[in-house]
C-alpha cells in the first residue's frame, strides 16, 4: 500500500504520522511546493520510526509528482488554512485552483488511485474533484464527516462523563458550522440512547458545540486544527488499505440518495478496498430531513461559485 499526501503542513504531517504509526502502508509520500519542507518533515518522521515501532517508509518531495506514481490512495490537504473569523466558504477561490491542479497531477501518475479530499470548503472541493477528474464516484471521498463525528463523540463523552469508547454517534450533512447535523436521536452509550442520560437542552448544547468545533479550535489555536483531522484521514486510509468495510460518514456524490442529486455531502458509507463500496440509507426524522435539505442548499450555493 502506497499513500501520497499533498501538503506538508500541520494537517498533512499529522496524516503521515498517524498512517505510519499504524504500520499498514509500505510507503508514505509527502509532497509540498515549499522547497525542502516535505523532505524535512519526512526525515523528522522517519527518525521516530525506531521509537514508535513502524516500518513504513516516509519520503518527502518538493513538487515532484513522479514520486507519487503508483499510489493506492492520495490525500489532498493542500490549500490555505482557515484563519480566525474566516469561514470555510471564503477559502473557495484560492483553494479551488490548488485542488484542481493537484488532483490532475496525482491522477496523471496514479490513474487507479482513490482520492481523499481534506481541503476546505471540503464538500465543494470534493464536488470539484468529481467534476474535473472523471474518476468513478466510489474513488473520491470527502473526509469531513469522519472528523465531525469524532468531535461529536468527544462532546457526548464530555457531557456524559463517560469514556469515549462507550460512545457511538454520527454527524451527517455539510462540513460547515451551519451545515452539520449531529444525530443526537441515534447516538448511544453502549447501545443505550444518550437521551436516557441527558436532557434535551443538554443534547442540543452538545450538538451546537459540535457544529462550531472547528471554529472553536481555530479561535484557540490561531489556525486550523491538525491532530484530529490527521487521525480521521488515517482511519479512512486504513479502512481502504485493510478492506475493513467500516462505516464512516463521508462526503460523497449523491444520485438520488437522501432525496439529493449532483451534490457531495456527508452521509454514511462503507469503506473498503474499492473506496466507497456502499452508501448506507438510514431513516431520518422529519426535522433531520429538513436540516439535510437546508445543508444541501448551502453546499449547492458554494458549489455555484466554482468555475468548472
C-alpha positions as CSV (number, residue, x, y, z in Angstrom):
1,X,0.0,0.0,0.0
2,X,1.4,3.3,-1.1
3,X,-0.1,6.6,0.1
4,X,0.6,10.1,-1.1
5,X,-0.2,13.2,1.0
6,X,-0.2,16.5,-0.8
7,X,0.5,19.3,1.6
8,X,3.3,19.0,4.3
9,X,1.7,21.5,6.7
10,X,0.4,20.5,10.1
11,X,-2.6,18.5,8.8
12,X,-0.6,16.7,6.1
13,X,2.2,15.9,8.5
14,X,-0.3,14.6,11.1
15,X,-1.9,12.4,8.4
16,X,1.5,10.9,7.5
17,X,2.4,10.4,11.2
18,X,-0.7,8.5,12.1
19,X,-0.7,6.4,8.9
20,X,3.0,5.4,9.5
21,X,2.4,4.6,13.2
22,X,-0.5,2.3,12.3
23,X,2.1,0.5,10.1
24,X,-0.2,-0.7,7.3
25,X,1.4,1.3,4.5
26,X,4.7,0.3,2.8
27,X,5.4,3.8,1.7
28,X,4.0,7.3,2.5
29,X,5.0,10.2,0.2
30,X,4.6,13.7,1.4
31,X,4.6,16.4,-1.3
32,X,4.7,20.2,-1.0
33,X,5.6,23.2,-3.1
34,X,7.8,24.8,-0.4
35,X,11.4,23.9,-1.1
36,X,12.8,21.2,1.3
37,X,9.7,21.4,3.6
38,X,8.3,18.0,2.8
39,X,11.8,16.4,2.8
40,X,12.4,17.8,6.3
41,X,9.0,16.6,7.6
42,X,9.7,13.1,6.2
43,X,13.2,13.0,7.7
44,X,11.9,14.1,11.1
45,X,9.1,11.5,11.0
46,X,11.5,8.7,9.8
47,X,13.7,9.4,12.8
48,X,10.7,8.4,15.0
49,X,10.4,5.0,13.3
50,X,12.6,3.1,15.7
51,X,11.0,4.8,18.7
52,X,7.4,4.3,17.6
53,X,8.0,0.8,16.1
54,X,6.9,1.3,12.5
55,X,8.5,0.1,9.2
56,X,6.6,2.3,6.8
57,X,8.9,4.3,4.6
58,X,8.2,8.1,4.5
59,X,9.6,10.1,1.6
60,X,9.3,13.9,1.0
61,X,9.5,15.7,-2.2
62,X,9.2,19.3,-3.5
63,X,6.7,19.3,-6.3
64,X,7.8,16.1,-8.0
65,X,4.6,14.2,-8.6
66,X,6.5,11.3,-10.2
67,X,7.4,10.3,-6.7
68,X,3.7,9.7,-6.1
69,X,3.4,7.2,-9.0
70,X,1.5,4.0,-8.2
71,X,-0.2,5.4,-5.1
72,X,-3.2,3.4,-4.0
73,X,-4.6,6.4,-2.0
74,X,-3.9,10.1,-2.4
75,X,-4.8,12.6,0.2
76,X,-5.2,16.3,-0.7
77,X,-4.7,18.6,2.3
78,X,-3.1,21.5,0.3
79,X,-4.6,25.0,0.4
80,X,-4.6,27.9,2.7
81,X,-5.7,27.2,6.2
82,X,-8.7,28.9,7.8
83,X,-7.8,32.0,9.8
84,X,-9.8,33.3,12.8
85,X,-13.0,34.9,11.6
86,X,-12.8,33.3,8.2
87,X,-15.5,30.9,7.0
88,X,-14.7,27.7,5.1
89,X,-16.7,29.2,2.1
90,X,-14.3,32.2,1.9
91,X,-11.5,29.8,1.1
92,X,-13.1,28.6,-2.2
93,X,-11.4,31.0,-4.7
94,X,-7.9,30.1,-3.8
95,X,-8.3,26.5,-2.8
96,X,-10.3,25.5,-5.9
97,X,-7.4,26.3,-8.2
98,X,-5.0,24.4,-6.0
99,X,-7.2,21.3,-5.6
100,X,-7.9,21.2,-9.4
101,X,-4.2,21.3,-10.3
102,X,-3.2,18.8,-7.5
103,X,-5.8,16.2,-8.4
104,X,-4.9,16.3,-12.1
105,X,-1.2,15.8,-11.3
106,X,-1.9,12.9,-9.0
107,X,-4.1,11.1,-11.4
108,X,-1.5,11.6,-14.2
109,X,0.9,9.4,-12.2
110,X,-1.7,7.2,-10.3
111,X,-4.7,6.7,-12.6
112,X,-6.2,4.0,-10.4
113,X,-5.9,5.9,-7.1
114,X,-8.5,6.7,-4.6
115,X,-8.6,10.4,-3.6
116,X,-9.4,11.7,-0.1
117,X,-10.2,15.4,0.0
118,X,-9.4,17.4,3.1
119,X,-9.0,20.9,1.7
120,X,-11.8,23.4,2.6
121,X,-14.6,24.1,1.8
122,X,-14.4,20.3,1.8
123,X,-17.8,19.3,0.3
124,X,-17.3,21.8,-2.6
125,X,-13.7,20.7,-3.2
126,X,-14.9,17.0,-3.3
127,X,-17.5,18.1,-5.8
128,X,-14.8,19.9,-7.8
129,X,-12.7,16.7,-8.0
130,X,-15.7,14.8,-9.2
131,X,-16.4,17.3,-12.0
132,X,-12.8,17.8,-13.2
133,X,-11.2,14.3,-13.0
134,X,-13.6,11.8,-14.4
135,X,-12.8,9.3,-11.6
136,X,-15.6,6.9,-10.6
137,X,-17.6,8.3,-7.7
138,X,-16.5,5.5,-5.4
139,X,-12.9,6.6,-5.7
140,X,-13.5,10.2,-4.5
141,X,-14.1,10.7,-0.7
142,X,-14.5,13.9,1.3
143,X,-13.2,13.4,4.8
144,X,-15.4,15.9,6.8
145,X,-18.0,13.6,8.4
146,X,-15.4,11.3,10.0
147,X,-13.8,14.3,11.8
148,X,-17.2,15.9,12.7
149,X,-18.3,12.6,14.2
150,X,-15.2,12.3,16.3
151,X,-15.8,15.8,17.6
152,X,-19.5,14.8,18.3
153,X,-18.4,11.7,20.3
154,X,-15.9,13.9,22.2
155,X,-18.7,16.3,23.2
156,X,-21.1,13.5,24.1
157,X,-18.5,11.8,26.3
158,X,-17.8,15.1,28.0
159,X,-21.5,15.6,28.7
160,X,-22.0,12.1,30.0
161,X,-18.7,12.0,31.9
162,X,-18.1,8.7,30.2
163,X,-15.1,7.1,28.3
164,X,-15.3,7.8,24.6
165,X,-15.1,4.0,23.9
166,X,-18.6,3.8,25.3
167,X,-19.9,6.3,22.8
168,X,-21.3,5.9,19.3
169,X,-22.7,8.7,17.1
170,X,-22.6,10.3,13.6
171,X,-22.7,13.7,12.0
172,X,-24.3,14.0,8.6
173,X,-24.6,17.0,6.2
174,X,-22.2,19.6,5.1
175,X,-18.8,20.1,6.7
176,X,-19.5,23.6,7.9
177,X,-20.5,25.3,11.1
178,X,-24.1,25.6,9.9
179,X,-24.4,22.5,7.7
180,X,-23.5,19.8,10.2
181,X,-26.3,17.5,11.5
182,X,-25.3,15.7,14.7
183,X,-27.7,12.8,15.0
184,X,-28.5,13.1,18.7
185,X,-31.6,10.9,18.2
186,X,-29.4,7.9,17.2
187,X,-26.4,8.5,19.5
188,X,-25.8,5.8,22.1
189,X,-23.7,4.9,25.1
190,X,-23.2,1.1,24.9
191,X,-26.3,0.7,22.8
192,X,-28.4,2.8,25.2
193,X,-29.8,6.1,23.6
194,X,-28.0,9.0,25.1
195,X,-31.4,10.7,25.6
196,X,-31.8,8.3,28.6
197,X,-28.9,10.1,30.3
198,X,-29.0,13.7,29.0
199,X,-31.8,16.3,28.9
200,X,-33.0,17.7,25.6
201,X,-31.4,21.0,26.4
202,X,-28.0,19.4,27.2
203,X,-28.2,17.3,23.9
204,X,-28.9,20.5,22.0
205,X,-25.9,22.1,23.6
206,X,-23.7,19.1,22.6
207,X,-25.0,19.4,19.0
208,X,-24.2,23.2,18.9
209,X,-20.7,22.7,20.4
210,X,-20.1,20.0,17.8
211,X,-21.1,22.3,14.9
212,X,-18.7,25.0,15.9
213,X,-15.9,22.5,16.8
214,X,-13.6,23.7,14.0
215,X,-14.2,27.4,14.7
216,X,-13.6,26.9,18.4
217,X,-10.2,25.4,17.7
218,X,-9.3,28.0,15.1
219,X,-10.1,30.7,17.7
220,X,-7.9,29.0,20.3
221,X,-5.0,28.0,18.0
222,X,-5.0,30.8,15.6
223,X,-5.2,28.3,12.7
224,X,-7.0,25.1,11.7
225,X,-6.7,22.0,13.9
226,X,-4.5,19.2,12.8
227,X,-4.4,16.2,15.2
228,X,-8.0,15.1,14.8
229,X,-8.1,15.8,11.1
230,X,-4.9,13.7,10.7
231,X,-6.4,10.9,12.8
232,X,-9.6,11.0,10.8
233,X,-7.8,10.7,7.5
234,X,-5.6,7.8,8.8
235,X,-8.8,5.9,9.8
236,X,-10.3,6.3,6.3
237,X,-7.0,5.2,4.6
238,X,-6.7,2.2,6.9
239,X,-10.3,1.1,6.2
240,X,-9.4,1.2,2.5
241,X,-5.9,-0.4,2.8
242,X,-7.1,-3.2,5.0
243,X,-10.5,-3.7,3.3
244,X,-12.2,-3.2,6.7
245,X,-15.7,-2.5,5.4
246,X,-16.1,0.1,8.1
247,X,-18.9,2.7,8.2
248,X,-18.0,6.4,8.2
249,X,-20.0,9.4,7.3
250,X,-18.1,10.9,4.3
251,X,-18.8,13.4,1.6
252,X,-19.8,11.5,-1.5
253,X,-21.6,12.2,-4.8
254,X,-25.3,11.5,-4.3
255,X,-27.5,10.4,-7.2
256,X,-30.9,10.4,-5.6
257,X,-29.9,9.0,-2.2
258,X,-31.4,11.0,0.7
259,X,-33.5,12.8,-2.0
260,X,-30.4,14.7,-3.3
261,X,-28.6,14.7,-6.6
262,X,-25.5,16.3,-8.1
263,X,-24.1,17.2,-4.8
264,X,-21.3,15.9,-2.5
265,X,-22.4,15.9,1.2
266,X,-21.8,13.8,4.3
267,X,-23.8,10.5,4.5
268,X,-22.9,7.1,6.0
269,X,-20.8,4.9,3.6
270,X,-19.0,1.6,3.8
271,X,-15.3,1.9,3.1
272,X,-13.2,-1.0,1.7
273,X,-10.5,-1.7,-0.9
274,X,-12.5,-0.1,-3.7
275,X,-13.1,3.1,-1.7
276,X,-16.8,3.9,-1.1
277,X,-18.4,0.5,-1.6
278,X,-21.9,1.4,-0.5
279,X,-24.0,4.4,0.6
280,X,-26.0,3.5,3.7
281,X,-29.5,4.7,3.9
282,X,-30.7,5.4,7.4
283,X,-34.1,6.7,8.5
284,X,-34.1,10.4,9.5
285,X,-36.8,12.2,11.4
286,X,-38.7,15.0,9.6
287,X,-36.6,17.6,11.5
288,X,-33.4,15.9,10.4
289,X,-34.6,15.6,6.8
290,X,-35.3,19.4,6.8
291,X,-31.8,20.0,8.2
292,X,-30.3,17.9,5.5
293,X,-32.2,19.8,2.8
294,X,-31.1,23.1,4.2
295,X,-27.5,21.9,4.5
296,X,-27.6,20.7,0.9
297,X,-28.9,24.1,-0.3
298,X,-26.0,25.8,1.4
299,X,-23.4,23.5,-0.2
300,X,-25.0,24.0,-3.6
301,X,-24.7,27.7,-3.2
302,X,-21.0,27.3,-2.5
303,X,-20.7,24.9,-5.5
304,X,-22.2,27.5,-7.7
305,X,-19.1,29.7,-7.0
306,X,-16.9,27.2,-8.8
307,X,-15.6,27.9,-12.3
308,X,-16.0,24.5,-13.8
